[in-house]
Amino acid sequence: MFSSFLSSLLLLLLAVVYANAEIQYQDFVVKEISVKRLCKTHQVITVNGQYPGPTLTATDGDTLVIKVTNLARYNITLHWHGIQQIRNGWADGPDYITQCPIVPGATYVYKFTIINQEGTLWWHAHALWLRATVHGALIVYPKLGKPYPFDKPQREYPIILGEWWNRDPNEVLRQATITGAGPNVSDAYTINGRPGDLFPCSNQGTSIFPVVSGETTLFRIINAAMNTELFVSIAGHHMTVVAADSAYTKPFTTTVILLGPGQTTDVLVTADQPAGRYYIAARAYASAQGVPFDNTTVTAILEYKFSSCTAIHGVQTMPPPLVPLLPAYNDTSTATAFSAALHSPGPVNVPDPVNETLFFTVGLGLLGCPPGMVCGGPNGNRFAASINNASFVLPSTLSMLQAYYFNVPGVYTEDFPPEPPIMFDFTANNISLSLLQPVQGTKVYRLKYGSAVQIVFQGTNIISGEEHPMHLHGYQFYVLATGFGNFNPDVDTEKFNMVDPPERNTIGVPVNGWAVIRFIADNPGVWLLHCHIDAHLMWGLAMAFIVENGEGDDQSLLPPPLDLPVC
């Protein structure tokens, strides 16, 4: 009788928790529109004719049903970046990993439930270079009655940092693929689709965020740039960091933040300065030496409501915005200090002991030029990238998840190496030419359900050392430590934060350095791990995990939806 009472009480509590969960229906139409930027009109691919695309809002526990109709000229998929997609990799989105692409004229319905997640996430295309213009914010609010772990701000704004080319980004990709050279750098960065008034045609090029004196605003900042990490500052104001990658952090105050492509950071800003206009500005953190990058600065304006105007010849005008001091493009010390300041709000349960210990070298390389071609990479070669000298190649006949679920051979091999085939001085200045050429293939590494996994990411100085923002689909993970040089387990293990490490889904592996993460492999399916610099992804800096089913239906991959696209 008492057991029956407890069961009924539990069901009642669950009903209360999820009573406010909703099914959110959205129609996404992918189409091409004309957009004027940098004084010119361009044709770009968008969702619902918006650049950036629509902001999705939901509450933890909600189910999202998003019907995607592709009216554009390219194949497309959408990825819900940071949503863990528990047992439901079919909704994750990377092309040929969890689904075949949605071809022009076709439709696919993404359906997924948000489970124990809240904060700032985002969605973006995961095919070709379409995410340059096909992206938007995805904001998940706490369940009804659950407060933020900080005082609720009076207002909030999403800030999406983007990257703009004065041509079709897919033509930039195509040119780089043909020549084997690095892609042309972008012409501008954007904040919410606008480059700011440091560029021509400023009358239609600057985003403005109104604030009220004395009030606090939550800025949800997303780096949707294709190939660039970005420093962000606000003139005259401090930012209090309260979350990163949709996980709350121990609050700390700073004047500059750093976001790699794919990362999100939530900051509180109090309007405590004299009423006026202040630039929100971002520019590149370019960690690779000798590699071209977009050296422009994007601006938006933090504008106090009711701020005083200045009369010039009888016309009321706003005073010019104040300009923030941004770090130098190569300021690795500031980048390192920001990352080191991130901690979870309190003690967490770090997976321990570890069942799977993996050592992944991440970096660039070269492939020989095919006969009869002229290639634009160093010494007439083609750029490549790899993990453990394995350069990832997308399949083309079937998605990897379909091949796994239906046991179809020939789509991938299960021989991804858990460590590099050759150990060497990874961060040396002069690395042997014999180590430059990776091996191409579609390789996976299999994990038992429930395994405690540790990955040491080791950057290499092959061609050029660079910070790599590594993103793991389907999971959040704890970042135990980062450092420079070659990882030394005898010394560096002592630096592990086993108390309050930050929780993330995308980690910047320091230039010529290392990072260590841990997670529990409790989400069955096929999950992509890749560098979120898209130039590196196209060169093969990726791999995939197969996480096996556990025991029973609750630990097993769901069957595919009936409308799953075919190749």
Buried (B, 14 or more C-beta within 10 A) or exposed (E): EEEEEEEEEEEEEEEEBEEEBEEBEBEBBBBBBEBEBBEEEBEBBBBBEEBBBBBBEBBBBBBBEBBBBBEBEBBBBBBBBBBBBBBBBBBBBBBBBBBBBBBEEBBBBBBBBBBEBBBBBBBBBBBBBBBBBBBBBBBBBBBEEEEBBBEEBBBBBBBBBBBBBEEBBBEBBBBBEEBBBBBBBBBBBBBBBBBBBBBEEEEEBBBEBBBBBEBBBBBBBBBBBBBBBBBBBBBBBBBBBBBBBBBBBBBEEBBBBBBBBBBBBBBBBBBEBEBBBBBBBBBBBBBBEEBEBBEBBBBBBBBBEEBEEEEEEEEEEEEEBBBBEBBEBBBBEBBBEBBEBBBBBEEBEBBEEEBBBBBBBBBBBBBBBEEEEEBBBBEEBBBBBBBBBBBBBBBEEBBBBBBBBEEBEEBBEEEBBEBBEEEBEBBEEEBEEEBBBBBBBBBBBBBEBBBBBBBBBBBBBBBBBBBBBBBBBBBBBBBBBBBBBBBEEEEBEEEBBBEBBBBBBBBBBBBBBBBBBBBBBBBBBBBBBBBBBBBBBBBBBBBBBBBBBBEEEEBBBBEBBEEBBEB
